[in-house]
Amino acid sequence: MYSSVGHGGASGYLAVMSILSMNPEIMRSSALVLNLIVSGIAFYGFRKAGYFSSKIFLPLAATSIPFAFIGAGYPADTDLYKILLGIILLFASLKISGALDKVKLNFKVEFSIVKAMVTGALLGFISGMIGIGGGIILSPLILLFGWSEIKETAGISALFIFVNSASGLLRLSLDGLNVSSEMTYMTIAVFTGGFIGSHWGSMFANNKALRILLSFVLFFASMKLIFI
């Protein structure tokens, strides 16, 4: 599902792990590892189909990569982490459900290298701190600003997620990675799903029922994190 829209799936993995009440450090590391796999496959699929813009990606990545590294070194305390992650998952549920698809700005934000670099820095830091790639926030922003079309945005977001996840993992590895004991099975599952999803997403329309189901899971997890 996530790879079909150019995402790595960290928000979904974190949602499931939060429902299972896993340790935040294990959640962050595990989600980033899985993110690398799915976003890499998604980028390959969309890039191969011709949906990518280096003009937009490069200034975003130039600042997001170092800031993701910095953010990973400054994780929020447990309570703050749960609230921040809950807000991100709530946003993700709205994005996946399609509730934000019709939201548009009354004006177009002209693309510039400076604006892209500022956006990249902010999203990079949040990505590293929370344990996501940032694509779940980046893709709607690009569309709202009018910088790119849907499928090109998916290609940009996929590589953005990949490089930020790699940067965050590099920082976490300095203190020793602590991943889920079920990582082997999770890797096989996301690799298979990512391959199918990226091919389907770059060639066919979205499955509305699946989007609604996934958005419900994300919404439930966000409420659990914020209020429980």
MARLUM-676505 format. One line per 4 residues: number of its first residue (from 1); their letters; for each residue x, y, z of N, C-alpha, C, CB. Coordinates in pm, whole numbers, m for minus. Glycine has a CB too. Layout:
NUM = A = X/Y/Z/X/Y/Z/X/Y/Z/X/Y/Z ~ ...
***
This chain:
1 = MYSS = 81/m120/0/0/0/0/86/127/0/m93/0/120 ~ 182/132/92/267/251/101/354/269/m23/354/243/225 ~ 414/162/m70/501/174/m186/424/216/m310/573/42/m212 ~ 293/189/m312/212/226/m428/196/377/m440/75/160/m420
5 = VGHG = 222/450/m330/215/597/m335/351/659/m307/112/649/m235 ~ 458/579/m318/593/630/m302/638/648/m159/603/758/m372 ~ 576/580/m65/615/591/76/683/463/122/491/620/163 ~ 753/475/236/826/359/288/748/278/388/952/404/351
9 = GASG = 645/340/449/560/266/542/593/280/689/564/126/508 ~ 688/368/725/728/379/866/611/412/957/835/485/881 ~ 523/500/912/408/536/996/321/414/1024/325/646/930 ~ 306/327/925/228/204/942/297/107/1036/204/138/808
13 = YLAV = 430/88/1019/504/m2/1106/500/48/1250/650/m17/1057 ~ 518/179/1266/517/238/1400/378/225/1464/559/385/1394 ~ 275/236/1380/139/222/1431/117/83/1488/36/250/1319 ~ 156/m19/1413/138/m158/1459/223/m184/1583/176/m257/1347
17 = MSIL = 348/m137/1582/436/m160/1696/387/m86/1821/578/m117/1662 ~ 325/31/1800/272/104/1916/152/32/1975/233/247/1876 ~ 71/m28/1889/m44/m106/1937/5/m224/2020/m130/m156/1818 ~ 121/m279/1981/181/m391/2054/264/m345/2173/267/m475/1961
21 = SMNP = 268/m212/2194/341/m152/2308/489/m188/2309/279/m196/2438 ~ 553/m180/2194/696/m209/2186/778/m91/2235/736/m245/2042 ~ 902/m117/2271/994/m13/2317/1020/88/2205/1127/m76/2365 ~ 1014/219/2235/1035/323/2133/1165/309/2055/1030/458/2196
25 = EIMR = 1274/270/2122/1402/257/2054/1399/142/1951/1515/233/2155 ~ 1333/33/1988/1318/m78/1895/1229/m35/1779/1260/m204/1966 ~ 1124/41/1811/1032/90/1708/1105/175/1605/919/171/1772 ~ 1185/270/1651/1254/361/1559/1348/286/1465/1333/466/1638
29 = SSAL = 1435/204/1522/1534/132/1442/1467/36/1344/1629/55/1532 ~ 1369/m39/1392/1301/m138/1307/1227/m70/1193/1204/m221/1391 ~ 1157/39/1224/1081/110/1121/1172/166/1012/999/223/1184 ~ 1289/216/1051/1382/274/954/1442/166/863/1493/350/1026
33 = VLNL = 1471/50/921/1524/m61/839/1421/m102/734/1561/m183/929 ~ 1298/m120/776/1192/m158/683/1165/m47/582/1063/m192/759 ~ 1178/77/627/1161/193/540/1259/190/423/1179/321/619 ~ 1384/157/454/1488/150/350/1450/53/240/1623/108/412
37 = IVSG = 1401/m62/280/1367/m165/183/1252/m121/93/1329/m295/256 ~ 1142/m78/154/1022/m44/76/1040/83/m6/903/m27/170 ~ 1101/186/53/1120/311/m23/1216/292/m139/1171/422/69 ~ 1318/207/m118/1412/178/m227/1342/110/m344/1527/90/m177
41 = IAFY = 1257/14/m312/1181/m55/m417/1084/41/m484/1105/m176/m358 ~ 1019/125/m404/922/221/m459/991/320/m553/852/297/m346 ~ 1108/369/m512/1180/464/m596/1218/400/m730/1306/514/m524 ~ 1266/277/m724/1304/207/m847/1185/198/m942/1357/66/m814
45 = GFRK = 1068/163/m887/949/147/m971/905/277/m1035/837/91/m889 ~ 899/385/m957/853/513/m1010/959/578/m1100/817/608/m895 ~ 1085/563/m1065/1193/619/m1149/1198/548/m1283/1329/608/m1078 ~ 1180/418/m1280/1181/340/m1404/1066/382/m1495/1172/191/m1372
49 = AGYF = 953/420/m1434/836/463/m1512/847/610/m1555/709/443/m1430 ~ 955/675/m1514/979/813/m1556/925/920/m1463/920/833/m1688 ~ 891/881/m1339/833/977/m1245/934/1017/m1137/706/918/m1180 ~ 1013/1119/m1167/1111/1169/m1071/1164/1304/m1119/1229/1068/m1052
53 = SSKI = 1201/1391/m1023/1258/1522/m1057/1376/1550/m966/1151/1634/m1044 ~ 1496/1546/m1023/1616/1575/m944/1620/1723/m904/1742/1538/m1023 ~ 1558/1809/m983/1555/1952/m953/1488/1978/m818/1480/2028/m1064 ~ 1382/1906/m790/1311/1922/m663/1377/1841/m552/1164/1880/m679
57 = FLPL = 1421/1720/m585/1476/1631/m484/1608/1680/m424/1497/1496/m543 ~ 1701/1724/m505/1836/1754/m457/1842/1861/m347/1920/1800/m572 ~ 1775/1976/m362/1780/2074/m251/1710/2025/m125/1718/2206/m295 ~ 1606/1943/m141/1539/1885/m25/1633/1792/51/1412/1809/m68
61 = AATS = 1700/1706/m24/1789/1606/36/1916/1668/93/1825/1501/m66 ~ 1961/1779/34/2085/1842/77/2081/1880/225/2113/1966/m7 ~ 1965/1921/272/1952/1958/414/1886/1849/497/1872/2086/428 ~ 1799/1769/436/1728/1667/514/1822/1558/564/1617/1605/430
65 = IPFA = 1922/1522/485/2013/1414/523/2091/1447/651/2111/1385/408 ~ 2160/1563/657/2230/1593/782/2136/1618/901/2318/1715/762 ~ 2019/1676/875/1928/1703/985/1860/1576/1036/1823/1805/942 ~ 1842/1478/948/1789/1349/993/1890/1281/1084/1755/1257/872
69 = FIGA = 2017/1297/1051/2125/1242/1133/2125/1308/1271/2263/1262/1064 ~ 2111/1440/1272/2108/1514/1399/1985/1477/1480/2110/1666/1372 ~ 1869/1472/1414/1744/1441/1483/1745/1304/1547/1630/1450/1388 ~ 1808/1207/1482/1815/1071/1536/1896/1066/1665/1875/976/1433
73 = GYPA = 1983/1164/1683/2065/1169/1803/1997/1237/1920/2193/1237/1775 ~ 1880/1297/1893/1806/1367/1997/1661/1318/2003/1810/1519/1972 ~ 1643/1192/2039/1505/1140/2048/1430/1205/2164/1507/987/2066 ~ 1301/1224/2145/1218/1282/2251/1202/1181/2364/1080/1326/2195
77 = DTDL = 1173/1231/2486/1144/1138/2595/1017/1060/2562/1130/1214/2730 ~ 993/954/2635/886/860/2600/750/926/2584/877/753/2706 ~ 710/1011/2679/578/1074/2672/567/1168/2553/549/1150/2801 ~ 670/1251/2532/669/1345/2420/674/1268/2288/788/1443/2430
81 = YKIL = 754/1161/2285/765/1078/2165/628/1023/2126/864/962/2187 ~ 554/973/2224/422/916/2196/326/1021/2139/363/855/2323 ~ 331/1142/2193/242/1248/2145/280/1290/2003/247/1369/2240 ~ 411/1311/1979/456/1352/1846/424/1245/1743/607/1379/1848
85 = LGII = 451/1119/1778/422/1010/1686/271/999/1662/477/877/1741 ~ 192/1020/1767/47/1016/1753/m3/1120/1655/m20/1035/1887 ~ 54/1241/1662/15/1349/1570/53/1313/1427/81/1482/1612 ~ 175/1258/1410/220/1217/1277/128/1109/1219/366/1166/1282
89 = LLFA = 91/1012/1303/4/903/1256/m136/954/1224/m4/793/1361 ~ m184/1052/1300/m314/1111/1271/m311/1180/1136/m355/1211/1381 ~ m204/1255/1111/m186/1321/981/m178/1217/870/m59/1408/982 ~ m104/1108/897/m89/1002/798/m223/936/766/10/897/847
93 = SLKI = m307/917/869/m437/854/845/m524/940/755/m508/828/978 ~ m518/1071/773/m593/1163/688/m540/1162/545/m588/1306/745 ~ m406/1154/533/m344/1153/401/m381/1026/325/m191/1165/413 ~ m366/911/391/m393/783/327/m541/767/292/m348/669/417
97 = SGAL = m629/817/377/m773/804/353/m819/886/232/m851/846/476 ~ m738/985/196/m776/1072/84/m845/1199/130/m866/998/m11 ~ m856/1217/264/m926/1334/318/m855/1465/282/m938/1323/469 ~ m724/1456/255/m648/1576/222/m633/1598/72/m512/1569/286
101 = DKVK = m685/1504/m7/m665/1511/m151/m724/1637/m214/m725/1390/m217 ~ m835/1684/m159/m903/1799/m217/m863/1932/m152/m1052/1780/m207 ~ m772/1922/m53/m727/2045/13/m622/2114/m74/m669/2015/154 ~ m646/2238/m109/m554/2311/m193/m534/2452/m138/m605/2316/m339
105 = LNFK = m415/2506/m161/m389/2643/m121/m454/2737/m221/m237/2670/m110 ~ m486/2856/m176/m546/2955/m265/m443/3019/m356/m616/3063/m184 ~ m317/2984/m333/m210/3039/m415/m103/2932/m432/m150/3168/m353 ~ m23/2947/m533/84/2852/m558/213/2903/m496/102/2827/m710
109 = VEFS = 280/2817/m421/409/2854/m361/518/2829/m465/436/2773/m229 ~ 577/2934/m514/679/2920/m617/798/2839/m565/727/3059/m666 ~ 842/2745/m645/956/2662/m604/1084/2743/m606/969/2539/m695 ~ 1165/2724/m503/1298/2784/m499/1388/2691/m422/1295/2927/m436
113 = IVKA = 1517/2699/m447/1613/2613/m377/1611/2641/m227/1755/2634/m433 ~ 1600/2769/m189/1599/2806/m48/1478/2746/23/1600/2959/m32 ~ 1360/2759/m36/1238/2705/24/1247/2553/37/1114/2743/m60 ~ 1301/2489/m66/1315/2344/m62/1413/2301/46/1360/2291/m198
117 = MVTG = 1521/2375/63/1622/2340/163/1568/2359/305/1748/2424/143 ~ 1491/2464/326/1430/2486/458/1331/2373/489/1358/2624/464 ~ 1250/2338/389/1154/2229/405/1225/2098/436/1068/2213/278 ~ 1333/2072/363/1410/1950/384/1470/1942/523/1519/1940/281
121 = ALLG = 1522/2055/572/1583/2058/705/1481/2025/814/1647/2195/732 ~ 1365/2089/806/1261/2066/906/1213/1921/906/1142/2160/881 ~ 1184/1871/786/1134/1733/776/1242/1632/812/1082/1705/635 ~ 1366/1664/779/1476/1574/812/1492/1558/962/1604/1625/752
125 = FISG = 1486/1668/1035/1501/1662/1181/1388/1582/1245/1506/1804/1240 ~ 1265/1610/1201/1149/1537/1253/1161/1388/1221/1017/1593/1194 ~ 1205/1359/1098/1220/1220/1056/1316/1144/1146/1268/1213/912 ~ 1432/1204/1171/1531/1137/1253/1484/1117/1396/1659/1216/1253
129 = MIGI = 1418/1216/1453/1373/1210/1591/1262/1107/1612/1326/1347/1636 ~ 1168/1101/1517/1053/1012/1531/1082/871/1480/935/1069/1457 ~ 1164/859/1375/1192/729/1318/1113/702/1192/1164/621/1418 ~ 1092/809/1112/1023/795/983/1112/856/875/882/865/986
133 = GGGI = 1069/844/751/1148/900/641/1104/1040/602/1140/811/522 ~ 985/1080/647/937/1215/617/849/1227/496/1050/1304/601 ~ 836/1121/419/758/1127/296/610/1147/318/779/1003/218 ~ 559/1099/431/416/1110/460/377/1257/479/380/1029/585
137 = ILSP = 476/1341/514/452/1485/527/494/1557/399/528/1542/647 ~ 605/1513/340/657/1580/221/563/1573/103/789/1520/183 ~ 508/1456/74/428/1442/m47/305/1533/m50/384/1299/m62 ~ 227/1544/61/115/1638/54/160/1783/45/26/1621/175
141 = LILL = 276/1815/105/327/1952/96/362/1987/m48/450/1969/186 ~ 430/1896/m117/468/1921/m256/344/1943/m342/551/1803/m312 ~ 241/1862/m317/118/1874/m395/44/2003/m360/27/1754/m369 ~ 42/2039/m232/m24/2162/m190/46/2285/m248/m27/2171/m37
145 = FGWS = 179/2280/m250/257/2392/m302/249/2401/m454/402/2379/m259 ~ 211/2290/m518/204/2288/m664/339/2270/m730/141/2413/m713 ~ 432/2206/m660/565/2187/m715/573/2069/m813/664/2166/m603 ~ 482/1974/m801/489/1855/m885/355/1786/m891/596/1758/m834
149 = EIKE = 340/1695/m988/218/1615/m1000/228/1491/m912/193/1575/m1147 ~ 118/1417/m901/107/1308/m805/215/1199/m820/m28/1244/m817 ~ 229/1144/m938/322/1032/m953/468/1077/m947/296/961/m1085 ~ 498/1196/m996/635/1248/m983/666/1274/m836/653/1377/m1067
153 = TAGI = 565/1322/m763/580/1344/m619/610/1213/m548/452/1408/m561 ~ 547/1105/m592/571/973/m532/717/931/m551/477/867/m593 ~ 771/955/m669/910/920/m696/1007/1001/m611/942/941/m842 ~ 978/1131/m597/1062/1218/m515/1055/1176/m369/1017/1366/m530
157 = SALF = 935/1152/m320/915/1113/m180/984/982/m147/767/1103/m149 ~ 980/888/m240/1041/757/m216/1191/769/m190/1016/664/m336 ~ 1261/845/m276/1405/860/m256/1435/946/m134/1470/920/m380 ~ 1350/1044/m107/1364/1129/12/1358/1044/138/1254/1238/15
161 = IFVN = 1262/953/141/1246/862/254/1369/772/268/1119/778/238 ~ 1418/723/155/1532/631/157/1656/697/218/1563/582/15 ~ 1690/817/170/1813/882/217/1800/926/363/1847/1002/129 ~ 1680/971/403/1661/1012/543/1664/892/636/1528/1086/559
165 = SASG = 1606/781/593/1608/659/674/1751/609/692/1521/550/610 ~ 1829/616/584/1969/573/590/2049/663/685/2033/576/450 ~ 2022/792/678/2092/888/765/2057/864/911/2058/1032/724 ~ 1927/845/939/1884/818/1076/1942/689/1129/1734/814/1083
169 = LLRL = 1943/586/1046/1998/457/1088/2148/466/1115/1972/351/981 ~ 2218/545/1035/2362/563/1055/2389/622/1193/2422/653/945 ~ 2308/721/1230/2327/783/1361/2292/684/1473/2239/910/1374 ~ 2183/611/1458/2144/515/1560/2247/403/1575/2008/455/1526
173 = SLDG = 2311/368/1463/2409/259/1466/2532/293/1549/2451/223/1325 ~ 2557/422/1567/2672/464/1648/2654/421/1793/2692/616/1639 ~ 2530/407/1836/2500/363/1973/2455/217/1976/2391/451/2034 ~ 2454/154/1859/2412/14/1850/2266/2/1815/2440/m57/1981
177 = LNVS = 2236/m61/1701/2098/m76/1657/2025/m179/1744/2093/m116/1510 ~ 1902/m148/1777/1820/m237/1858/1691/m262/1782/1791/m176/2001 ~ 1689/m369/1702/1574/m396/1616/1491/m512/1668/1620/m425/1474 ~ 1372/m525/1613/1280/m630/1654/1339/m770/1627/1147/m614/1582
181 = SEMT = 1308/m863/1714/1354/m1001/1697/1286/m1069/1579/1329/m1082/1824 ~ 1178/m1009/1531/1104/m1065/1417/1144/m998/1285/954/m1049/1440 ~ 1259/m931/1283/1298/m852/1167/1309/m935/1039/1430/m785/1194 ~ 1356/m1059/1048/1370/m1142/928/1236/m1162/859/1431/m1278/965
185 = YMTI = 1134/m1196/936/1001/m1219/879/940/m1089/829/909/m1284/984 ~ 963/m982/903/910/m852/863/974/m806/732/935/m748/973 ~ 1104/m833/717/1175/m795/596/1120/m867/473/1324/m825/611 ~ 1098/m996/487/1043/m1075/376/905/m1021/337/1033/m1225/415
189 = AVFT = 824/m990/437/688/m942/411/688/m807/340/610/m931/543 ~ 768/m712/390/767/m578/329/833/m578/191/837/m478/420 ~ 932/m666/172/995/m674/40/894/m720/m64/1117/m770/44 ~ 818/m823/m30/717/m875/m121/609/m771/m148/655/m1003/m65
193 = GGFI = 557/m714/m40/452/m613/m54/500/m489/m126/397/m576/81 ~ 624/m448/m97/680/m329/m161/696/m346/m311/812/m295/m100 ~ 740/m463/m353/759/m489/m496/626/m485/m570/827/m626/m517 ~ 526/m551/m512/393/m554/m575/331/m414/m576/300/m653/m501
197 = GSHW = 341/m346/m461/279/m214/m449/339/m109/m540/289/m169/m309 ~ 472/m108/m553/536/m7/m637/501/m26/m784/688/m11/m619 ~ 493/m152/m827/456/m179/m965/311/m138/m991/475/m328/m999 ~ 225/m175/m898/84/m143/m910/60/7/m904/4/m213/m801
201 = GSMF = 128/74/m810/107/217/m792/155/301/m909/175/262/m668 ~ 262/258/m975/315/335/m1086/239/309/m1216/462/305/m1105 ~ 154/206/m1214/82/169/m1337/m70/180/m1326/119/30/m1375 ~ m125/164/m1206/m270/158/m1191/m321/254/m1083/m314/16/m1157
205 = ANNK = m452/262/m1068/m515/352/m971/m510/293/m830/m660/380/m1010 ~ m535/377/m731/m536/333/m592/m660/249/m559/m528/454/m500 ~ m643/161/m462/m755/79/m414/m819/152/m297/m707/m65/m372 ~ m940/204/m315/m1005/288/m214/m1031/212/m84/m1136/342/m267
209 = ALRI = m1074/89/m93/m1105/11/27/m981/m11/112/m1167/m124/m12 ~ m869/m41/48/m745/m65/120/m696/63/188/m637/m119/26 ~ m713/175/120/m673/304/178/m754/334/303/m690/417/75 ~ m882/307/299/m969/334/415/m931/244/532/m1117/312/377
213 = LLSF = m904/116/503/m866/22/608/m736/65/675/m852/m119/551 ~ m638/101/595/m509/142/647/m522/271/728/m408/161/534 ~ m602/364/680/m621/490/751/m686/467/888/m707/587/667 ~ m774/367/895/m839/334/1022/m737/281/1122/m951/230/1000
217 = VLFF = m646/195/1076/m542/140/1164/m453/253/1216/m456/35/1088 ~ m415/345/1127/m331/456/1166/m403/548/1265/m288/536/1043 ~ m532/571/1242/m610/657/1331/m621/594/1470/m750/682/1272 ~ m648/464/1475/m659/394/1602/m529/402/1680/m698/247/1580
221 = ASMK = m418/381/1610/m287/386/1676/m256/526/1726/m178/339/1580 ~ m293/628/1649/m267/767/1689/m344/801/1816/m305/864/1576 ~ m468/757/1824/m550/783/1942/m492/711/2064/m695/738/1917 ~ m442/590/2044/m382/513/2153/m260/585/2207/m345/371/2105
225 = LIFI = m177/637/2117/m55/705/2158/m82/836/2229/32/730/2038 ~ m178/911/2180/m206/1044/2234/m282/1039/2366/m284/1125/2134 ~ m378/948/2377/m468/951/2492/m451/839/2595/m605/947/2444 ~ m377/734/2559/m363/621/2653/m221/616/2710/m396/487/2581
***
